[in-house]
Amino acid sequence: MGNSNGCGDRDRWARLRFAVVGPLLASPPPAGRLRAELERLSQQHWEHPCGGGPVRFSASTIERWFYRARAAHQDPVGALRARPRTDAGRVRAMSAALIAELREQYRDHPSWSAQLHHDNLQVRVDADPSLGPMPSYATLTRVMRSLGLVRRRRPVQREPERTAPEAREVLSYEVSRSHALWHADMHHGKRRVLTAAGEWKTPILLGFLDDHSRLGCHLQWYLAETAEVFVHGLCQALMKRGLPRSLMTDNGAAMTAGEVEQGLHRLGIVHAKTMAYSPYQNGKMEVLWASVEGRLMAMLEGVEALTLKQLNDATIAWVEHDYHRREHRELGTTPISRLLDSPDASRPCPESAELASAFRITVKRTLRRSDATVSVEGVRYQVPAPWRHLRELSLRVARWDLACVELVDPRTGGRLTTVYPLDKRAHAGAVRRPTAAHGDDSGEHTDTEGDTAPLLQRILDDQAACGLPPAWVPHPDDPDREDHD
């Protein structure tokens, strides 16, 4: 049957049996006619309750159903339901002693597979036949499921060098100058925002905090946790507050990407990462997140359709006019006052273009001679003519922005030019510039037409000086044969 309506096999069989004998219960046949009615019902076809096609039942079977249903006045359908086995719930193929051995073995090795439990029990049974006969693998798996002995994942064993920091004492710290150390982290918000596409998404708050003054260098909400997002927020913090001496982050993928690592190195910022299993090193950020959730987000509870723009506007205003101007319980003063009263270790921030150029990775690519192009991240770029003689190029690229890449000097790292993607449609105009050897793209050839190479001219002169004619005979159809006659 296609639709079981949530009924089990026992219920479906009971309903079929009641459908067979129900008319006999509703209109009992006259005396002496029961056997004829049973024979008539035995000749009919019924739909199998489990979808096995038409089925017939013998008269004796229908008679047994009839008397059983008639005897149960209150619940005739329940009386026609198949009775459970008297030994249901009991394990017959395994002795109590063998089940006890299985429980003890599982207690010691919960991560073993059922096959491994079976093989080890086999060894125990061979050594001690009093445990009873060894069941089959299928029986053992069925017994383990009934007893709740499911396989558990093996606990991860941490490396000794990673667990070593856990054994050391935990002490609070603070640097002596502002902007000597920044903390960076990402926090998943407790409330979702409504996007322009009509979707509810959980925003992620990227924050940068000065260790000495607890100043919020920059806080901004995003919809993703990527290296591009981290660089976008970090550049804003750098342009607001200047270049710090070091930046502490965890070991997340967004904060350890190649663009971030090389960008911090080019800007002279030490990238300090927290040790494994030591998130408390960046604990000052957790205090900031608690303040964000406890004050800022609490004041936004009345806004129903909160958007990302509204959230960022409120966050910037809250940081500048509430958090920076409210007394910090641990410092005893406001973050802005602590910043103004402390020595400054920051450095001037470069221009925005130079700052964006810093957060790129350097890759090496071999120039394709046929069309003077290179391929980066599946995008092909046209190399300008002055650098087409190079065999290998050093390119600086941000993998989230493939609009252009920078060609740099591999020895000094200085920028040479900007390389843009290949424009095949523009090249379809069939306009081509003449090229010259050795990378000279001026189109002007200095060689004089008709001049003979110096070496060949000397060889010809030597041949003429010997006085012998050239050792070759012209073909009869050669138009220049008269010159040789």
VODRENVO-245157 format. One record per residue (C-alpha): residue in three letters; x, y, z. Coordinates in steps of 0.02 Angstrom, whole numbers, padded with zeros to 5 digits, always signed. Layout:
N
ALAXYZ/...
***
This chain:
485
MET+00000+00000+00000/GLY+00070+00166-00049/ASN+00008+00268+00098/SER+00024+00190+00271/ASN-00038+00346+00362/GLY+00090+00314+00496/CYS+00025+00137+00536/GLY+00138-00009+00568/ASP+00125-00181+00491/ARG+00029-00249+00640/ASP-00104-00114+00625/ARG-00122-00134+00437/TRP-00144-00323+00453/ALA-00272-00298+00593/ARG-00373-00178+00486/LEU-00371-00299+00340/ARG-00431-00443+00449/PHE-00569-00336+00521/ALA-00621-00286+00344/VAL-00638-00471+00302/VAL-00740-00525+00453/GLY-00825-00358+00487/PRO-00979-00396+00379/LEU-01004-00559+00474/LEU-01003-00463+00639/ALA-01121-00329+00573/SER-01246-00454+00497/PRO-01221-00625+00575/PRO-01277-00763+00454/PRO-01424-00872+00503/ALA-01395-01037+00588/GLY-01313-01163+00472/ARG-01254-01029+00348/LEU-01088-00981+00429/ARG-00987-01112+00336/ALA-01057-01055+00168/GLU-01014-00872+00207/LEU-00838-00922+00256/GLU-00816-01017+00093/ARG-00881-00868-00004/LEU-00758-00749+00081/SER-00615-00869+00050/GLN-00645-00854-00138/GLN-00624-00664-00137/HIS-00462-00570-00168/TRP-00399-00437-00048/GLU-00264-00306-00067/HIS-00107-00355+00026/PRO-00081-00231+00170/CYS+00105-00210+00132/GLY+00086-00186-00056/GLY+00113-00366-00110/GLY-00034-00375-00232/PRO-00199-00472-00214/VAL-00207-00606-00080/ARG-00333-00740-00026/PHE-00364-00822+00142/SER-00429-00995+00182/ALA-00598-01023+00263/SER-00518-01092+00423/THR-00412-00935+00441/ILE-00562-00821+00418/GLU-00659-00927+00543/ARG-00521-00905+00672/TRP-00522-00717+00646/PHE-00711-00712+00661/TYR-00719-00799+00830/ARG-00574-00697+00898/ALA-00655-00532+00847/ARG-00826-00584+00911/ALA-00752-00628+01080/ALA-00676-00452+01097/HIS-00828-00340+01110/GLN-00736-00179+01155/ASP-00588-00189+01036/PRO-00610-00313+00895/VAL-00473-00232+00791/GLY-00349-00248+00934/ALA-00393-00431+00953/LEU-00350-00458+00770/ARG-00180-00377+00789/ALA-00033-00498+00785/ARG+00022-00543+00959/PRO+00200-00503+01009/ARG+00316-00647+01040/THR+00328-00707+01218/ASP+00518-00695+01210/ALA+00519-00518+01138/GLY+00652-00409+01219/ARG+00756-00557+01275/VAL+00918-00610+01195/ARG+00917-00796+01159/ALA+01075-00810+01054/MET+01190-00735+01187/SER+01207-00793+01365/ALA+01202-00674+01512/ALA+01386-00704+01544/LEU+01431-00661+01365/ILE+01325-00502+01371/ALA+01417-00453+01530/GLU+01583-00479+01440/LEU+01519-00372+01297/ARG+01470-00231+01416/GLU+01639-00234+01501/GLN+01729-00236+01334/TYR+01626-00088+01272/ARG+01659+00007+01434/ASP+01846-00009+01404/HIS+01841+00022+01216/PRO+01687+00122+01164/SER+01769+00176+01001/TRP+01787+00000+00933/SER+01685-00052+00783/ALA+01557-00192+00796/GLN+01671-00305+00695/LEU+01814-00275+00815/HIS+01701-00313+00964/HIS+01646-00474+00876/ASP+01824-00530+00843/ASN+01879-00498+01022/LEU+01727-00587+01094/GLN+01768-00734+00983/VAL+01939-00746+01067/ARG+01857-00739+01239/VAL+01733-00877+01194/ASP+01873-00986+01125/ALA+01969-00964+01288/ASP+01816-00990+01400/PRO+01681-01101+01321/SER+01572-01077+01475/LEU+01524-00906+01409/GLY+01409-00992+01287/PRO+01403-01005+01098/MET+01471-00862+00995/PRO+01332-00769+00902/SER+01344-00709+00724/TYR+01399-00534+00677/ALA+01219-00483+00634/THR+01157-00543+00803/LEU+01295-00451+00894/THR+01257-00286+00806/ARG+01071-00307+00845/VAL+01108-00341+01028/MET+01226-00191+01039/ARG+01094-00076+00967/SER+00962-00141+01089/LEU+01081-00113+01236/GLY+01129+00062+01178/LEU+01310+00013+01147/VAL+01337+00130+01000/ARG+01508+00170+00935/ARG+01584+00329+01004/ARG+01713+00440+00922/ARG+01889+00415+00984/PRO+01947+00566+01088/VAL+02075+00676+01003/GLN+02245+00662+01084/ARG+02327+00831+01090/GLU+02510+00850+01053/PRO+02622+00877+01204/GLU+02687+01043+01142/ARG+02510+01109+01123/THR+02456+01057+01296/ALA+02612+01130+01377/PRO+02543+01309+01385/GLU+02392+01245+01481/ALA+02505+01191+01624/ARG+02579+01365+01646/GLU+02509+01500+01758/VAL+02392+01629+01684/LEU+02436+01811+01722/SER+02358+01974+01667/TYR+02465+02090+01561/GLU+02464+02264+01487/VAL+02589+02358+01377/SER+02655+02526+01436/ARG+02617+02632+01281/SER+02463+02659+01177/HIS+02461+02581+01003/ALA+02605+02467+01052/LEU+02487+02318+01043/TRP+02316+02298+00963/HIS+02194+02155+00986/ALA+02085+02096+00843/ASP+01942+01972+00845/MET+01774+01931+00764/HIS+01611+01911+00860/HIS+01452+01828+00797/GLY+01304+01935+00846/LYS+01157+01872+00948/ARG+01033+01955+00832/ARG+01002+01943+00646/VAL+00988+02086+00522/LEU+00877+02106+00370/THR+00966+02121+00203/ALA+00904+02211+00047/ALA+00867+02041-00031/GLY+00741+02005+00107/GLU+00851+01879+00199/TRP+00887+01869+00384/LYS+01072+01845+00417/THR+01181+01841+00572/PRO+01306+01985+00569/ILE+01487+01969+00622/LEU+01572+02111+00717/LEU+01755+02143+00677/GLY+01843+02243+00811/PHE+02016+02315+00847/LEU+02059+02364+01026/ASP+02212+02455+01094/ASP+02287+02355+01237/HIS+02349+02502+01344/SER+02202+02622+01332/ARG+02062+02497+01286/LEU+02019+02616+01144/GLY+01907+02544+01010/CYS+02013+02580+00856/HIS+01875+02523+00738/LEU+01718+02416+00751/GLN+01613+02364+00602/TRP+01483+02231+00566/TYR+01496+02118+00413/LEU+01402+01970+00341/ALA+01553+01857+00315/GLU+01713+01807+00402/THR+01845+01816+00265/ALA+02019+01887+00239/GLU+01945+02023+00128/VAL+01831+02078+00270/PHE+01975+02077+00394/VAL+02085+02183+00281/HIS+01941+02302+00246/GLY+01915+02335+00431/LEU+02100+02338+00473/CYS+02136+02472+00341/GLN+02002+02583+00418/ALA+02076+02560+00591/LEU+02250+02602+00527/MET+02190+02759+00439/LYS+02098+02814+00596/ARG+02232+02780+00727/GLY+02397+02754+00636/LEU+02509+02601+00624/PRO+02528+02501+00785/ARG+02685+02407+00831/SER+02603+02236+00843/LEU+02434+02155+00815/MET+02371+02004+00912/THR+02244+01887+00832/ASP+02190+01707+00850/ASN+02234+01575+00722/GLY+02077+01592+00616/ALA+02088+01570+00429/ALA+02038+01751+00394/MET+02176+01819+00507/THR+02315+01704+00448/ALA+02286+01722+00260/GLY+02437+01761+00153/GLU+02375+01936+00110/VAL+02361+01980+00295/GLU+02530+01906+00341/GLN+02624+01992+00200/GLY+02530+02156+00223/LEU+02575+02168+00407/HIS+02755+02124+00364/ARG+02767+02262+00233/LEU+02693+02389+00355/GLY+02814+02339+00492/ILE+02680+02271+00610/VAL+02723+02116+00712/HIS+02587+01985+00696/ALA+02571+01905+00869/LYS+02458+01752+00869/THR+02381+01673+01022/MET+02452+01506+01075/ALA+02355+01347+01042/TYR+02215+01318+01169/SER+02250+01487+01249/PRO+02106+01602+01199/TYR+02125+01699+01361/GLN+02274+01789+01284/ASN+02149+01890+01183/GLY+02027+01903+01328/LYS+02015+02094+01322/MET+01912+02073+01164/GLU+01787+01963+01256/VAL+01761+02103+01382/LEU+01724+02221+01237/TRP+01600+02098+01162/ALA+01509+02086+01328/SER+01492+02276+01331/VAL+01428+02275+01151/GLU+01294+02146+01189/GLY+01249+02216+01360/ARG+01232+02399+01311/LEU+01228+02428+01123/MET+01124+02279+01069/ALA+01009+02299+01219/MET+00965+02474+01161/LEU+00922+02408+00988/GLU+00792+02284+01049/GLY+00650+02399+00994/VAL+00707+02403+00813/GLU+00615+02262+00725/ALA+00686+02262+00548/LEU+00866+02303+00594/THR+00978+02326+00441/LEU+01166+02315+00428/LYS+01182+02501+00395/GLN+01079+02546+00547/LEU+01182+02428+00652/ASN+01348+02501+00593/ASP+01288+02680+00616/ALA+01234+02642+00794/THR+01395+02548+00831/ILE+01510+02690+00776/ALA+01408+02818+00873/TRP+01406+02708+01029/VAL+01594+02679+01023/GLU+01638+02863+01003/HIS+01510+02941+01120/ASP+01479+02808+01251/TYR+01615+02677+01263/HIS+01762+02797+01242/ARG+01688+02923+01365/ARG+01629+02802+01500/GLU+01746+02757+01642/HIS+01828+02589+01622/ARG+01813+02488+01781/GLU+01987+02414+01772/LEU+02076+02574+01715/GLY+01986+02694+01830/THR+01971+02819+01688/THR+01896+02831+01515/PRO+01984+02752+01366/ILE+02001+02919+01277/SER+02081+02999+01431/ARG+02199+02852+01450/LEU+02249+02872+01268/LEU+02285+03058+01283/ASP+02385+03039+01444/SER+02497+02896+01386/PRO+02649+02895+01270/ASP+02605+02857+01090/ALA+02696+02717+00998/SER+02601+02732+00834/ARG+02673+02779+00665/PRO+02595+02879+00522/CYS+02483+02779+00407/PRO+02524+02779+00220/GLU+02402+02833+00086/SER+02249+02726+00052/ALA+02314+02663-00115/GLU+02480+02611-00039/LEU+02391+02533+00108/ALA+02279+02429-00004/SER+02429+02377-00108/ALA+02519+02312+00044/PHE+02392+02175+00080/ARG+02433+02066-00068/ILE+02525+01904-00092/THR+02672+01887-00211/VAL+02662+01748-00340/LYS+02778+01697-00480/ARG+02712+01657-00653/THR+02796+01604-00815/LEU+02760+01716-00965/ARG+02669+01633-01109/ARG+02770+01685-01262/SER+02631+01661-01388/ASP+02525+01808-01330/ALA+02628+01883-01186/THR+02503+01838-01048/VAL+02508+01760-00876/SER+02370+01673-00778/VAL+02328+01709-00596/GLU+02181+01626-00505/GLY+02106+01575-00672/VAL+02113+01752-00746/ARG+02232+01790-00889/TYR+02324+01957-00888/GLN+02409+02050-01032/VAL+02590+02096-00993/PRO+02644+02266-01063/ALA+02772+02267-01203/PRO+02925+02329-01103/TRP+02919+02174-00992/ARG+02879+02041-01121/HIS+03060+01987-01131/LEU+03055+01919-00953/ARG+03035+01733-00932/GLU+02967+01735-00753/LEU+02865+01876-00678/SER+02835+01922-00496/LEU+02657+01979-00470/ARG+02571+02050-00316/VAL+02387+02004-00306/ALA+02240+02008-00185/ARG+02139+01851-00216/TRP+01975+01939-00182/ASP+02011+02080-00306/LEU+02067+02018-00477/ALA+02031+02180-00570/CYS+02218+02208-00584/VAL+02383+02142-00519/GLU+02548+02230-00491/LEU+02710+02183-00576/VAL+02852+02202-00451/ASP+03040+02189-00453/PRO+03085+02020-00376/ARG+03247+02089-00303/THR+03184+02247-00219/GLY+02997+02218-00212/GLY+02964+02386-00294/ARG+02813+02409-00402/LEU+02848+02416-00590/THR+02677+02431-00670/THR+02496+02378-00657/VAL+02439+02230-00762/TYR+02257+02215-00815/PRO+02155+02065-00877/LEU+02162+02017-01060/ASP+02030+02104-01164/LYS+01997+01985-01308/ARG+01854+02088-01377/ALA+01966+02240-01398/HIS+02096+02133-01486/ALA+01966+02077-01612/GLY+01992+02240-01707/ALA+02141+02161-01797/VAL+02253+02309-01755/ARG+02428+02245-01719/ARG+02589+02339-01686/PRO+02749+02281-01769/THR+02870+02194-01654/ALA+03058+02183-01660/ALA+03185+02064-01589/HIS+03253+02079-01412/GLY+03095+02162-01348/ASP+03110+02319-01456/ASP+02929+02365-01487/SER+02962+02528-01577/GLY+02928+02451-01746/GLU+03087+02530-01821/HIS+03219+02410-01888/THR+03398+02474-01890/ASP+03463+02340-02008/THR+03490+02403-02186/GLU+03395+02302-02315/GLY+03512+02198-02425/ASP+03665+02206-02312/THR+03760+02044-02296/ALA+03813+01979-02128/PRO+03998+02015-02093/LEU+04043+01832-02071/LEU+03958+01780-02233/GLN+04041+01924-02327/ARG+04212+01867-02267/ILE+04175+01689-02322/LEU+04124+01751-02495/ASP+04280+01855-02509/ASP+04389+01705-02466/GLN+04299+01600-02597/ALA+04326+01735-02730/ALA+04510+01752-02683/CYS+04545+01568-02720/GLY+04501+01596-02905/LEU+04391+01444-02921/PRO+04211+01454-02982/PRO+04073+01403-02863/ALA+04053+01214-02861/TRP+03874+01203-02919/VAL+03784+01188-03088/PRO+03626+01287-03124/HIS+03467+01198-03178/PRO+03417+01214-03362/ASP+03256+01303-03313/ASP+03346+01426-03201/PRO+03306+01603-03265/ASP+03477+01663-03207/ARG+03570+01530-03306/GLU+03636+01655-03434/ASP+03733+01740-03298/HIS+03828+01579-03269/ASP+03862+01535-03452/
***
